[in-house]
């Protein structure tokens, strides 16, 4: 079997924006392109995390070292992640022996002060929150040969589940699909990335000290090889055994001997003339009730992400998870599947199907056929899932979202789910080594379900088992909280939902007056009524409880942000801002800014440099290239699937448009560079006249896919060739040989009009072994490269 791919030279990218399906402009991540030797392109030299865990509280210091090895002053901009539970409360900048402490300010004020210092030639640092788990660090006027260290501090609360404590230190931000993002607020999405498999270009280190009042056991990591040294039975020092490892989250897990859980109360009394104190109460729930003899019927609507960022390892993990989830359904259950990329596809649009063996096998076959490609229109998928007709509203519906979460419409998704709590609850599964936990956890919180993160296919079965247990056998229901003798105020959560997981119920709040009395929780467990009480008193007050103040503020801001997503209001924005300012807390509306007094750059504004990020482990180049186009689903077209003797239409996504030049090339200019390029073009010039004369990149389209998915073939080959430039009129012919599983086994350059192009193709295609989908037998691809302008 033979088919032809035509590779055409494209124009230089003028913008990171691309067209979405509705004609609007979207922000897009792009691939890093090295510049000249005068400007440092990789300013981040080192990032290190120093973690101290004492009981349920973790304190983290993140050390970032920026250096300028070029010949011009630079402004380094770095996008990096943090824990979804992180309360960031400190920032300082180190220049040699001098230290500049940052101050908290309203976001707009902080940026104006930073830009004023930058333009005046002074060193400055600015820390801004883009999402609760995504920050940007900007460091201005790093002079040639100079190093500037920036250190930020945050605290977080660690709540065990099933007796297991877990600390997650996120190391990399996955590329976000920009559909629905606000270009004026979300410029960080248009960030540069390295190609798949390229390691982080900086030193990465992680070390932790874990201490507990109860001896530790089972200290391990599912993400990294550890070097663990026990200082005592109650304390251990942890470092990473491997060099690097900054392309995935660091996950640290441990238990306490006897599977004890640190429950009880912590109190921080008022100080500094304030009459407000803070308290934390943790109550261990009862054991999960035993499985009943007859499970209640439920309807499960699985919403599976099959976009470009899920291609390869993440989608393989999701498939393993889906096979387990679907295989565990009983004949009394109903099942449906919604696939989404740039559009949505439904297994049974007319209504969910009985989970018979035949129907389940049909759903598994549909999932197994997917390969991944296109954008990530999660809002459209949620609308599709919730709109599926229901034949029996007495059957409880659960929506189960499976995704890596690489989108920028978290607030809109949370609002959509919260507005429909009476229609379904929602469980979410994050797939991959560095998922967007803000989306995964936030969706579950909005839908009063549970979030899961599945790091690998091997762990899919355990996650599926946990999910089924949670749904069938909640630990506690009808929970209520009362306070006896305590003037408690602004407690989070304000309402305790049904408890699915075997984790302590944690309440954090303020109080006035004396810290006395008790907190009482009541509800129903599988064995009947349940009640627990926690006494507050002098024993709960200790000096190391100082983080309670900032942890309460972080939780209260999280609640206000949930309310803001549901109903935007100026009063909520002001409340979040006030908490950020009064508690020195980084929020969406408050930022940290540090400004040095010394003027070091008298020659003008520094060159802005966007620090490129590695792709998360297991994520392919398809996560960056052509994300805005809707990819056709495997099988394409309008299908009729016959299940249990009935035909069920499969609604296809919108057909994929031919990739725009910059999308197929997979990279773009930063917004600032794009503005410079546009400014240099003649006014009124036509589109063709406005094209710069620089060497174009190769552009790939497919004339005949020979039975394989044309969009997937084009995307995979274009991703491999996207760093190659060709002069106008250059041509080349390639032959790619695939085995029956779709793996490339041989690559030949048959001809090339330019020797440099031949060498570039041979170098870039060396070791190319991507999967292009299943074929009935071995196939050959002929690739033709020539200039579109020739």
Secondary structure, 3 states (H helix, E strand, C coil): CEEEEEEEECCCCCCCCEECCCCCEEECCEECCCCCCCCCCCCEEEEEEEEEEECCEEEEEEEEEEECCCCCCEEEEEEEECCCCCEEEEEEEEECCEEEECEEEEHHHHHHHHHHHHHCCEEEEEEEEEECCEEEEEEEEECCCCEEEEEEEEEEECCCECCEEEEEECCCCCCCEECCCCCCCCHHHCCEECCCCCCCCCEEEEEEEEECCCCEEEEECCCCCEEEEEEECCEEEEEECCCCCCCCCEEEEEEEHHHCCCCEEEEECCCCCCCEEEEEEEECCCCCCCCCCCCCCEEEEEEEECCHHHCCHHHHHHHHHHHHHHHCCCCCCEEEEEEECCCEEECCCCCCEECCHHHHHHHHHHHHCCCCCCCCCHHHHHHHHHCCCCCCCCCEEEEEEEECCCECCHHHHHHHHHCCCCCCEEEEEEECCCCCHHHHHHHHHHCCCCEEEECCHHHHHHHHHHHHHHHHCCCEEEEEEEEECCEEEEEECCCCCCECCCECEEEEEEEECCCCCEEEEEEEECCEEEEEEEECCHHHECHHHCHHHHHHHHHHHHHHHHHHHHCCCHHHHHHHHHHHHHCCCCECCEEEEEEEEEECCCCCCCEEEECCECCCCCCCHHHCCCCCCCCCCCCCCCEEEEECCEEEEECCCCCCCCCCHHHHHCCCCCHHHHHHHHHCCCCCCCCCCCCCCCCEEEEEEECCCCCCCHHHHHHHHHHHHCCCEECCCCCEEEEEEECCCCEEEEEEEEEECCHHHHHHHHHHHCCCCCECCCCCCCEEEEEEEEECCC
